[in-house]
Amino acid sequence: MQRKHRFNLGYFFVAMMLIGFFQLWLASRDVVPVSYTELMRMVADGKVQSVTLTETMIEGTFKQPQNGKTLFVSNRVDPAEAAAFEHAGVEVTGGTDNSWLTTILSWVLPTLLFLGLWYFLFRGFAGRQGMGGLINIGKSRAKIYLECKTGVTFDDVAGAEEAKEELQEIVAFLREGDKYGRLGARIPKGTLLVGPPGTGKTLLARAVAGEANVPFFSISGSEFVEMFVGVGAARVRDLFQQASQAAPCIIFIDELDALGRARSPLVGYGGSDEKEQTLNQLLSELDGFDPRVGIVLLAATNRPEILDAALLRAGRFDRQVVIDRPDRKDRAAILAVHAKKVVMAPDVKIDDIAGLTPGFTGADLANLVNEAAIFATRRNGDTVTIKDFTEAVERIVAGSERRSRLLNAQERERVAYHEMGHALAAAALAKTDPVQKVSIIPRSIGALGYTLQRPTEDRFLITLGELQERMVALLAGRAAEAVIFGEVSTGAADDLAKATDVARDCVTRFGMSPIGQAVLEPQRMQWLGDARPELRQKDYSEATAREVDIAVRGMLDEAYEKAKVLLSARITDLHAGAKLLLERETITPSDFKPLQRQDGEVTTAAPARQPTPVS
């Protein structure tokens, strides 16, 4: 534990008091106090050599020492009043309104007030700037959880069984180091937890500390960065110094990408010198400490592709543990943990809810249970039902309803035919996800309506036929507008973007086109979603680029024509479904039979992902 250094104003006050007493003691050794009347007699007798007059005091020197003292001091009085008292035989002494303590405090207290005001103002400024005081600015800000006070063990972490098995070895190393050392094995210096946001990386790190029953130093990568040069490196040194004193222990650095981003080749440009110094110090500490003393370094990131290569080499972060999105079995286990906090209806089955949530992370599932409880509370229900969970899934995937957005009759009718086109195409195609709900209620994500499809199982491979049918279902909304109204609208912009991405991936990544068996564009990182724009790298000629554009356009045109043919053949169902949708605003396959799978059709789901709202 680091010692806290605080400036105590009491010490300063005591020191000033001691100095004042010392000065008074020195003065009392050579100066004799005399009364005013006695002083006047000494003056008449010629015993006074010189005097100094102030507003209240008379100070002077004797011609001959009196009782061994050559200096005297007396209080100054009004001569007229003193003469009256002397005629009456009264001795005049005189005095002052202020004591010596008042004199000292008159200049000590303002000084103390000024110093105290300066100290507290600077302290507040330092706290707002994240400096924590100049004395502690180079100290590590790691939160220290002693022994098993993290409150988390592997029993509290549902799912992620493979990751827990790998981390169990670290716990065994810390508990039984001799067992592994007998064959020459050493504990890994660093373990990097990699995975999408919300998959439980931090929770697993705390569980390791709870299982090992050792001190746990937890700090975020951004806390090393400071406005002063060299502070980050100093905090790294201090962190490892504290850890060496508390060994065996675990150091956990969350969001490592804030600290370990790849160094720029343009040194001195872009203002990255301070971060590079901090990273260099971390690399030096990783090389310097001996794992046999029992220090284990854990780190977590959801952007491993931007980390510096020197940080990931063997001997620093020896092991990488991938924590991916949970499958259906793990989702059910995670939901069971969070469901204990709410009152659920007896007929709610955790496995059914897990089937509604492919692609959800642990954090998403926790939010889902909370949203379902909020929906149940809003309707004044006694328990949380499966309907509440379904509405919560829609709230997370498609956004909240915006009934205040009023559409005119023509727009409402067009939206109804658009969404029914999606739903009928998805129901007629055997390899698409089955339809769960169709609605023309506007949502907060900007959609005027949506068709919700959900996979029936987790899948990790997808065929060309499934991708082609997915494009048909995406373009069926625009096809329905063309069949019914003879023209299209801007409502299919999002559908076109998704269908174009599928077609381009088929051509440039999967080799599913006449261009050939070649990967023309690299795989895009999916962990952070598609919210941020990415520049597509093109390592092919202009002639090949033209072939790519032609192939993509051909796949989209073919899917669009198939959608028009399919809906033209089911024009009666299209009219009936749109009419029912205009009346009820939201329907399910149980409300409209043509949306149900036909006998003999095989339901095939897409790879593990979230339910798809098709706007």
Secondary structure, DSSP 8 states (H G I E B T S, - for coil): --------HHHHHHHHHHHHHHHHHHHHHHEEE--HHHHHHHHHTT-EEEEEE-SSEEEEEEEEEETTEEEEEEE---HHHHHHHHHTT-------SS-HHHHHHHHHHHHHHHHHHHHHHHHHHHHHTT---STTTTS---EEE-TTTT---GGG--S-HHHHHHHHHHHHHHH-HHHHHTTT----SEEEEE-STTSSHHHHHHHHHHHHTS-EEEEEGGGG--SSTTHHHHHHHHHHHHHHHH-SEEEEEESGGGT-B---SSTTSSS-HHHHHHHHHHHHHHHHS-GGG-EEEEEEES-GGGB-HHHHSTTTS-EEEE-----HHHHHHHHHHHHTTS-B-TT--HHHHHHH-TT--HHHHHHHHHHHHHHHHHTT-SSB-HHHHHHHHHHHHH--B-TTS---HHHHHHHHHHHHHHHHHHHH-TTS--EEEEE-S-BTTS-S-EEEE--SS--S---HHHHHHHHHHHHHHHHHHHHHHSS--GGGHHHHHHHHHHHHHHHHTS--STT-S---S-----TTTT-S-------S-HHHHHHHHHHHHHHHHHHHHHHHHHHHHTHHHHHHHHHHHHHHSEE-TTTSGGGS--TT------SS---EEE-
